[in-house]
Amino acid sequence: MDVNTLIAAISGYLLIGISLGLIVFIMQTVHSDSFSFTGKITPFDTNYYCFVTMSTLGYGDILPLSKSAKGLSIIITLIGQFYMVIVMGMIIGKLLSPKEKNK
């Protein structure tokens, strides 16, 4: 367990969030009534929405309106929570596990 492992875990989380933000951006561009974005949609707005949803913070300023947007939001939430539980759990488990002794 080293700094590179932690950086890789953080990078993975950021990559997932940005990728899902791109999917939300495409969905909103194709179907402009999918989410409650006001004004011109930007990738920053969709990334913001994804990270707020992945962390289950949920400010409520951007809402999914269509069934497909609601389904995608559920998937984003599950991915964020599974990442935190599984990946971070594995990393913490390795940090807390006893070191192997050389025999």
N, CA, C and O atoms as a GROMACS GRO file, in nm:
protein
  412
    1MET      N    1   0.083  -0.117   0.000
    1MET     CA    2   0.000   0.000   0.000
    1MET      C    3   0.088   0.124   0.000
    1MET      O    4   0.172   0.142   0.089
    2ASP      N    5   0.070   0.209  -0.099
    2ASP     CA    6   0.153   0.329  -0.107
    2ASP      C    7   0.072   0.446  -0.162
    2ASP      O    8  -0.048   0.434  -0.186
    3VAL      N    9   0.138   0.556  -0.181
    3VAL     CA   10   0.073   0.677  -0.229
    3VAL      C   11   0.014   0.656  -0.368
    3VAL      O   12  -0.092   0.710  -0.399
    4ASN      N   13   0.081   0.580  -0.453
    4ASN     CA   14   0.031   0.556  -0.589
    4ASN      C   15  -0.105   0.486  -0.587
    4ASN      O   16  -0.190   0.514  -0.672
    5THR      N   17  -0.126   0.395  -0.493
    5THR     CA   18  -0.254   0.326  -0.482
    5THR      C   19  -0.365   0.425  -0.447
    5THR      O   20  -0.474   0.419  -0.504
    6LEU      N   21  -0.337   0.513  -0.354
    6LEU     CA   22  -0.437   0.614  -0.316
    6LEU      C   23  -0.466   0.710  -0.431
    6LEU      O   24  -0.582   0.745  -0.454
    7ILE      N   25  -0.363   0.751  -0.501
    7ILE     CA   26  -0.382   0.841  -0.615
    7ILE      C   27  -0.462   0.770  -0.725
    7ILE      O   28  -0.548   0.832  -0.789
    8ALA      N   29  -0.436   0.642  -0.746
    8ALA     CA   30  -0.511   0.565  -0.846
    8ALA      C   31  -0.658   0.554  -0.806
    8ALA      O   32  -0.746   0.562  -0.892
    9ALA      N   33  -0.686   0.534  -0.678
    9ALA     CA   34  -0.824   0.524  -0.631
    9ALA      C   35  -0.898   0.657  -0.650
    9ALA      O   36  -1.013   0.658  -0.694
   10ILE      N   37  -0.833   0.766  -0.617
   10ILE     CA   38  -0.894   0.898  -0.636
   10ILE      C   39  -0.914   0.926  -0.784
   10ILE      O   40  -1.019   0.978  -0.824
   11SER      N   41  -0.815   0.893  -0.865
   11SER     CA   42  -0.827   0.914  -1.010
   11SER      C   43  -0.941   0.832  -1.069
   11SER      O   44  -1.012   0.879  -1.157
   12GLY      N   45  -0.958   0.711  -1.021
   12GLY     CA   46  -1.067   0.626  -1.068
   12GLY      C   47  -1.202   0.687  -1.038
   12GLY      O   48  -1.292   0.686  -1.122
   13TYR      N   49  -1.218   0.740  -0.918
   13TYR     CA   50  -1.343   0.804  -0.878
   13TYR      C   51  -1.371   0.926  -0.965
   13TYR      O   52  -1.484   0.946  -1.012
   14LEU      N   53  -1.269   1.007  -0.987
   14LEU     CA   54  -1.285   1.126  -1.071
   14LEU      C   55  -1.317   1.088  -1.216
   14LEU      O   56  -1.401   1.152  -1.280
   15LEU      N   57  -1.252   0.986  -1.266
   15LEU     CA   58  -1.277   0.941  -1.403
   15LEU      C   59  -1.420   0.891  -1.420
   15LEU      O   60  -1.485   0.920  -1.521
   16ILE      N   61  -1.469   0.818  -1.323
   16ILE     CA   62  -1.607   0.769  -1.328
   16ILE      C   63  -1.704   0.887  -1.328
   16ILE      O   64  -1.798   0.890  -1.407
   17GLY      N   65  -1.681   0.982  -1.239
   17GLY     CA   66  -1.770   1.099  -1.231
   17GLY      C   67  -1.772   1.182  -1.357
   17GLY      O   68  -1.878   1.224  -1.403
   18ILE      N   69  -1.655   1.204  -1.414
   18ILE     CA   70  -1.648   1.283  -1.538
   18ILE      C   71  -1.710   1.207  -1.655
   18ILE      O   72  -1.777   1.268  -1.739
   19SER      N   73  -1.689   1.076  -1.661
   19SER     CA   74  -1.749   0.996  -1.768
   19SER      C   75  -1.901   0.996  -1.758
   19SER      O   76  -1.970   1.010  -1.859
   20LEU      N   77  -1.953   0.981  -1.637
   20LEU     CA   78  -2.098   0.985  -1.619
   20LEU      C   79  -2.153   1.124  -1.648
   20LEU      O   80  -2.264   1.138  -1.698
   21GLY      N   81  -2.075   1.228  -1.617
   21GLY     CA   82  -2.115   1.364  -1.650
   21GLY      C   83  -2.128   1.382  -1.800
   21GLY      O   84  -2.218   1.453  -1.846
   22LEU      N   85  -2.040   1.320  -1.876
   22LEU     CA   86  -2.049   1.326  -2.022
   22LEU      C   87  -2.175   1.255  -2.071
   22LEU      O   88  -2.240   1.302  -2.165
   23ILE      N   89  -2.210   1.144  -2.009
   23ILE     CA   90  -2.332   1.072  -2.048
   23ILE      C   91  -2.455   1.158  -2.019
   23ILE      O   92  -2.546   1.165  -2.101
   24VAL      N   93  -2.457   1.224  -1.903
   24VAL     CA   94  -2.569   1.312  -1.869
   24VAL      C   95  -2.575   1.429  -1.968
   24VAL      O   96  -2.683   1.469  -2.011
   25PHE      N   97  -2.458   1.483  -2.002
   25PHE     CA   98  -2.453   1.594  -2.098
   25PHE      C   99  -2.512   1.552  -2.233
   25PHE      O  100  -2.590   1.627  -2.293
   26ILE      N  101  -2.476   1.434  -2.280
   26ILE     CA  102  -2.528   1.383  -2.407
   26ILE      C  103  -2.679   1.361  -2.398
   26ILE      O  104  -2.753   1.396  -2.489
   27MET      N  105  -2.723   1.302  -2.286
   27MET     CA  106  -2.866   1.277  -2.269
   27MET      C  107  -2.944   1.409  -2.270
   27MET      O  108  -3.049   1.420  -2.334
   28GLN      N  109  -2.894   1.509  -2.199
   28GLN     CA  110  -2.962   1.637  -2.192
   28GLN      C  111  -2.957   1.711  -2.326
   28GLN      O  112  -3.051   1.782  -2.361
   29THR      N  113  -2.849   1.694  -2.401
   29THR     CA  114  -2.837   1.757  -2.533
   29THR      C  115  -2.935   1.695  -2.632
   29THR      O  116  -2.997   1.766  -2.711
   30VAL      N  117  -2.950   1.563  -2.627
   30VAL     CA  118  -3.040   1.494  -2.719
   30VAL      C  119  -3.186   1.516  -2.680
   30VAL      O  120  -3.271   1.542  -2.765
   31HIS      N  121  -3.216   1.505  -2.551
   31HIS     CA  122  -3.352   1.524  -2.499
   31HIS      C  123  -3.347   1.636  -2.396
   31HIS      O  124  -3.316   1.612  -2.279
   32SER      N  125  -3.377   1.757  -2.438
   32SER     CA  126  -3.359   1.875  -2.351
   32SER      C  127  -3.451   1.879  -2.230
   32SER      O  128  -3.434   1.964  -2.142
   33ASP      N  129  -3.547   1.788  -2.223
   33ASP     CA  130  -3.636   1.785  -2.107
   33ASP      C  131  -3.604   1.672  -2.010
   33ASP      O  132  -3.688   1.636  -1.928
   34SER      N  133  -3.483   1.617  -2.018
   34SER     CA  134  -3.446   1.506  -1.929
   34SER      C  135  -3.417   1.553  -1.787
   34SER      O  136  -3.454   1.486  -1.691
   35PHE      N  137  -3.351   1.668  -1.772
   35PHE     CA  138  -3.314   1.722  -1.642
   35PHE      C  139  -3.364   1.865  -1.630
   35PHE      O  140  -3.399   1.928  -1.730
   36SER      N  141  -3.368   1.916  -1.509
   36SER     CA  142  -3.421   2.051  -1.484
   36SER      C  143  -3.312   2.159  -1.491
   36SER      O  144  -3.314   2.253  -1.412
   37PHE      N  145  -3.219   2.145  -1.585
   37PHE     CA  146  -3.117   2.247  -1.604
   37PHE      C  147  -3.183   2.374  -1.657
   37PHE      O  148  -3.270   2.367  -1.745
   38THR      N  149  -3.143   2.489  -1.606
   38THR     CA  150  -3.195   2.615  -1.658
   38THR      C  151  -3.086   2.682  -1.741
   38THR      O  152  -2.970   2.681  -1.703
   39GLY      N  153  -3.124   2.739  -1.852
   39GLY     CA  154  -3.027   2.804  -1.939
   39GLY      C  155  -2.950   2.705  -2.022
   39GLY      O  156  -2.991   2.590  -2.040
   40LYS      N  157  -2.837   2.750  -2.073
   40LYS     CA  158  -2.752   2.666  -2.158
   40LYS      C  159  -2.676   2.564  -2.073
   40LYS      O  160  -2.611   2.600  -1.974
   41ILE      N  161  -2.687   2.439  -2.112
   41ILE     CA  162  -2.620   2.331  -2.039
   41ILE      C  163  -2.472   2.330  -2.070
   41ILE      O  164  -2.433   2.350  -2.185
   42THR      N  165  -2.389   2.307  -1.969
   42THR     CA  166  -2.244   2.297  -1.988
   42THR      C  167  -2.195   2.167  -1.928
   42THR      O  168  -2.261   2.111  -1.840
   43PRO      N  169  -2.080   2.117  -1.973
   43PRO     CA  170  -2.023   1.998  -1.911
   43PRO      C  171  -1.994   2.016  -1.762
   43PRO      O  172  -2.000   1.920  -1.685
   44PHE      N  173  -1.963   2.138  -1.721
   44PHE     CA  174  -1.942   2.162  -1.578
   44PHE      C  175  -2.069   2.133  -1.498
   44PHE      O  176  -2.063   2.071  -1.392
   45ASP      N  177  -2.183   2.176  -1.551
   45ASP     CA  178  -2.311   2.152  -1.483
   45ASP      C  179  -2.339   2.003  -1.469
   45ASP      O  180  -2.384   1.958  -1.364
   46THR      N  181  -2.314   1.928  -1.575
   46THR     CA  182  -2.343   1.784  -1.568
   46THR      C  183  -2.243   1.712  -1.479
   46THR      O  184  -2.280   1.617  -1.410
   47ASN      N  185  -2.117   1.755  -1.478
   47ASN     CA  186  -2.020   1.695  -1.385
   47ASN      C  187  -2.058   1.726  -1.241
   47ASN      O  188  -2.048   1.639  -1.154
   48TYR      N  189  -2.100   1.848  -1.216
   48TYR     CA  190  -2.148   1.887  -1.083
   48TYR      C  191  -2.263   1.795  -1.041
   48TYR      O  192  -2.263   1.743  -0.929
   49TYR      N  193  -2.360   1.777  -1.130
   49TYR     CA  194  -2.474   1.691  -1.099
   49TYR      C  195  -2.430   1.548  -1.066
   49TYR      O  196  -2.479   1.487  -0.971
   50CYS      N  197  -2.336   1.496  -1.146
   50CYS     CA  198  -2.292   1.358  -1.124
   50CYS      C  199  -2.219   1.341  -0.992
   50CYS      O  200  -2.243   1.243  -0.921
   51PHE      N  201  -2.131   1.433  -0.958
   51PHE     CA  202  -2.057   1.419  -0.832
   51PHE      C  203  -2.148   1.439  -0.712
   51PHE      O  204  -2.130   1.373  -0.609
   52VAL      N  205  -2.245   1.528  -0.722
   52VAL     CA  206  -2.342   1.545  -0.614
   52VAL      C  207  -2.427   1.419  -0.600
   52VAL      O  208  -2.460   1.378  -0.489
   53THR      N  209  -2.463   1.359  -0.711
   53THR     CA  210  -2.543   1.237  -0.708
   53THR      C  211  -2.460   1.117  -0.662
   53THR      O  212  -2.509   1.035  -0.584
   54MET      N  213  -2.336   1.105  -0.710
   54MET     CA  214  -2.251   0.992  -0.670
   54MET      C  215  -2.225   0.993  -0.520
   54MET      O  216  -2.216   0.887  -0.458
   55SER      N  217  -2.213   1.110  -0.463
   55SER     CA  218  -2.184   1.118  -0.320
   55SER      C  219  -2.312   1.113  -0.236
   55SER      O  220  -2.305   1.115  -0.113
   56THR      N  221  -2.427   1.106  -0.299
   56THR     CA  222  -2.560   1.108  -0.238
   56THR      C  223  -2.582   1.234  -0.156
   56THR      O  224  -2.661   1.233  -0.061
   57LEU      N  225  -2.515   1.341  -0.192
   57LEU     CA  226  -2.535   1.469  -0.124
   57LEU      C  227  -2.671   1.527  -0.161
   57LEU      O  228  -2.749   1.563  -0.073
   58GLY      N  229  -2.699   1.536  -0.291
   58GLY     CA  230  -2.831   1.572  -0.340
   58GLY      C  231  -2.882   1.708  -0.298
   58GLY      O  232  -2.973   1.717  -0.215
   59TYR      N  233  -2.826   1.814  -0.351
   59TYR     CA  234  -2.873   1.949  -0.320
   59TYR      C  235  -3.016   1.971  -0.367
   59TYR      O  236  -3.092   2.043  -0.302
   60GLY      N  237  -3.054   1.910  -0.478
   60GLY     CA  238  -3.189   1.924  -0.530
   60GLY      C  239  -3.207   2.040  -0.626
   60GLY      O  240  -3.319   2.070  -0.666
   61ASP      N  241  -3.098   2.106  -0.663
   61ASP     CA  242  -3.110   2.217  -0.758
   61ASP      C  243  -3.122   2.169  -0.901
   61ASP      O  244  -3.174   2.242  -0.986
   62ILE      N  245  -3.075   2.049  -0.930
   62ILE     CA  246  -3.090   1.987  -1.062
   62ILE      C  247  -3.162   1.854  -1.039
   62ILE      O  248  -3.118   1.772  -0.959
   63LEU      N  249  -3.272   1.834  -1.110
   63LEU     CA  250  -3.353   1.715  -1.089
   63LEU      C  251  -3.371   1.637  -1.218
   63LEU      O  252  -3.383   1.697  -1.325
   64PRO      N  253  -3.372   1.503  -1.210
   64PRO     CA  254  -3.408   1.424  -1.328
   64PRO      C  255  -3.559   1.432  -1.349
   64PRO      O  256  -3.637   1.419  -1.255
   65LEU      N  257  -3.599   1.454  -1.473
   65LEU     CA  258  -3.741   1.469  -1.502
   65LEU      C  259  -3.799   1.350  -1.578
   65LEU      O  260  -3.910   1.306  -1.548
   66SER      N  261  -3.725   1.297  -1.675
   66SER     CA  262  -3.777   1.186  -1.755
   66SER      C  263  -3.745   1.053  -1.686
   66SER      O  264  -3.662   1.046  -1.595
   67LYS      N  265  -3.813   0.948  -1.731
   67LYS     CA  266  -3.788   0.815  -1.674
   67LYS      C  267  -3.644   0.769  -1.699
   67LYS      O  268  -3.581   0.710  -1.611
   68SER      N  269  -3.593   0.797  -1.819
   68SER     CA  270  -3.455   0.756  -1.849
   68SER      C  271  -3.355   0.834  -1.764
   68SER      O  272  -3.254   0.778  -1.722
   69ALA      N  273  -3.382   0.961  -1.739
   69ALA     CA  274  -3.294   1.041  -1.654
   69ALA      C  275  -3.299   0.992  -1.509
   69ALA      O  276  -3.197   0.990  -1.440
   70LYS      N  277  -3.416   0.954  -1.463
   70LYS     CA  278  -3.428   0.899  -1.328
   70LYS      C  279  -3.355   0.766  -1.316
   70LYS      O  280  -3.289   0.740  -1.216
   71GLY      N  281  -3.366   0.683  -1.418
   71GLY     CA  282  -3.293   0.556  -1.419
   71GLY      C  283  -3.143   0.577  -1.418
   71GLY      O  284  -3.071   0.509  -1.345
   72LEU      N  285  -3.096   0.670  -1.500
   72LEU     CA  286  -2.954   0.701  -1.502
   72LEU      C  287  -2.907   0.756  -1.367
   72LEU      O  288  -2.797   0.725  -1.322
   73SER      N  289  -2.990   0.835  -1.303
   73SER     CA  290  -2.955   0.890  -1.172
   73SER      C  291  -2.941   0.780  -1.067
   73SER      O  292  -2.854   0.785  -0.981
   74ILE      N  293  -3.027   0.680  -1.076
   74ILE     CA  294  -3.017   0.566  -0.984
   74ILE      C  295  -2.886   0.492  -1.008
   74ILE      O  296  -2.817   0.455  -0.913
   75ILE      N  297  -2.851   0.472  -1.134
   75ILE     CA  298  -2.726   0.403  -1.168
   75ILE      C  299  -2.606   0.484  -1.119
   75ILE      O  300  -2.512   0.426  -1.065
   76ILE      N  301  -2.609   0.616  -1.136
   76ILE     CA  302  -2.498   0.701  -1.090
   76ILE      C  303  -2.482   0.688  -0.939
   76ILE      O  304  -2.371   0.677  -0.888
   77THR      N  305  -2.594   0.690  -0.866
   77THR     CA  306  -2.589   0.678  -0.720
   77THR      C  307  -2.530   0.544  -0.679
   77THR      O  308  -2.445   0.537  -0.591
   78LEU      N  309  -2.576   0.436  -0.742
   78LEU     CA  310  -2.525   0.303  -0.708
   78LEU      C  311  -2.376   0.289  -0.738
   78LEU      O  312  -2.301   0.233  -0.659
   79ILE      N  313  -2.334   0.340  -0.853
   79ILE     CA  314  -2.192   0.333  -0.888
   79ILE      C  315  -2.108   0.408  -0.785
   79ILE      O  316  -2.005   0.358  -0.741
   80GLY      N  317  -2.152   0.527  -0.746
   80GLY     CA  318  -2.078   0.604  -0.648
   80GLY      C  319  -2.067   0.533  -0.514
   80GLY      O  320  -1.961   0.531  -0.452
   81GLN      N  321  -2.177   0.475  -0.469
   81GLN     CA  322  -2.175   0.407  -0.339
   81GLN      C  323  -2.097   0.277  -0.344
   81GLN      O  324  -2.022   0.246  -0.251
   82PHE      N  325  -2.114   0.199  -0.452
   82PHE     CA  326  -2.036   0.076  -0.464
   82PHE      C  327  -1.888   0.104  -0.472
   82PHE      O  328  -1.807   0.030  -0.415
   83TYR      N  329  -1.849   0.211  -0.540
   83TYR     CA  330  -1.708   0.246  -0.548
   83TYR      C  331  -1.654   0.275  -0.409
   83TYR      O  332  -1.548   0.225  -0.370
   84MET      N  333  -1.727   0.356  -0.335
   84MET     CA  334  -1.680   0.391  -0.201
   84MET      C  335  -1.671   0.268  -0.111
   84MET      O  336  -1.573   0.250  -0.039
   85VAL      N  337  -1.773   0.185  -0.115
   85VAL     CA  338  -1.775   0.068  -0.027
   85VAL      C  339  -1.672  -0.035  -0.068
   85VAL      O  340  -1.596  -0.083   0.016
   86ILE      N  341  -1.668  -0.071  -0.195
   86ILE     CA  342  -1.582  -0.181  -0.239
   86ILE      C  343  -1.436  -0.138  -0.251
   86ILE      O  344  -1.349  -0.197  -0.187
   87VAL      N  345  -1.409  -0.036  -0.330
   87VAL     CA  346  -1.269   0.003  -0.355
   87VAL      C  347  -1.205   0.059  -0.229
   87VAL      O  348  -1.095   0.018  -0.191
   88MET      N  349  -1.272   0.152  -0.165
   88MET     CA  350  -1.214   0.209  -0.044
   88MET      C  351  -1.207   0.104   0.068
   88MET      O  352  -1.113   0.106   0.147
   89GLY      N  353  -1.303   0.015   0.075
   89GLY     CA  354  -1.298  -0.094   0.172
   89GLY      C  355  -1.177  -0.185   0.151
   89GLY      O  356  -1.113  -0.227   0.247
   90MET      N  357  -1.146  -0.214   0.024
   90MET     CA  358  -1.028  -0.296  -0.005
   90MET      C  359  -0.900  -0.224   0.034
   90MET      O  360  -0.809  -0.285   0.089
   91ILE      N  361  -0.894  -0.094   0.006
   91ILE     CA  362  -0.774  -0.018   0.039
   91ILE      C  363  -0.756  -0.010   0.190
   91ILE      O  364  -0.645  -0.032   0.240
   92ILE      N  365  -0.862   0.019   0.262
   92ILE     CA  366  -0.852   0.027   0.408
   92ILE      C  367  -0.821  -0.110   0.467
   92ILE      O  368  -0.745  -0.120   0.564
   93GLY      N  369  -0.880  -0.215   0.409
   93GLY     CA  370  -0.850  -0.350   0.455
   93GLY      C  371  -0.702  -0.384   0.441
   93GLY      O  372  -0.644  -0.449   0.528
   94LYS      N  373  -0.642  -0.342   0.331
   94LYS     CA  374  -0.499  -0.368   0.312
   94LYS      C  375  -0.414  -0.288   0.410
   94LYS      O  376  -0.310  -0.335   0.455
   95LEU      N  377  -0.459  -0.168   0.442
   95LEU     CA  378  -0.386  -0.087   0.538
   95LEU      C  379  -0.391  -0.146   0.679
   95LEU      O  380  -0.294  -0.138   0.754
   96LEU      N  381  -0.505  -0.206   0.714
   96LEU     CA  382  -0.524  -0.259   0.849
   96LEU      C  383  -0.482  -0.404   0.866
   96LEU      O  384  -0.469  -0.451   0.979
   97SER      N  385  -0.459  -0.475   0.755
   97SER     CA  386  -0.423  -0.616   0.767
   97SER      C  387  -0.281  -0.630   0.820
   97SER      O  388  -0.194  -0.548   0.790
   98PRO      N  389  -0.258  -0.735   0.898
   98PRO     CA  390  -0.122  -0.754   0.953
   98PRO      C  391  -0.024  -0.785   0.841
   98PRO      O  392  -0.058  -0.852   0.743
   99LYS      N  393   0.096  -0.737   0.857
   99LYS     CA  394   0.200  -0.760   0.758
   99LYS      C  395   0.242  -0.907   0.762
   99LYS      O  396   0.246  -0.970   0.868
  100GLU      N  397   0.275  -0.960   0.643
  100GLU     CA  398   0.324  -1.098   0.636
  100GLU      C  399   0.465  -1.104   0.692
  100GLU      O  400   0.550  -1.020   0.663
  101LYS      N  401   0.488  -1.204   0.773
  101LYS     CA  402   0.620  -1.220   0.833
  101LYS      C  403   0.705  -1.310   0.744
  101LYS      O  404   0.657  -1.410   0.692
  102ASN      N  405   0.832  -1.273   0.728
  102ASN     CA  406   0.924  -1.355   0.651
  102ASN      C  407   0.969  -1.471   0.737
  102ASN      O  408   1.014  -1.452   0.850
  103LYS      N  409   0.957  -1.590   0.682
  103LYS     CA  410   0.998  -1.709   0.759
  103LYS      C  411   1.124  -1.764   0.704
  103LYS      O  412   1.175  -1.864   0.754
   0.00000   0.00000   0.00000
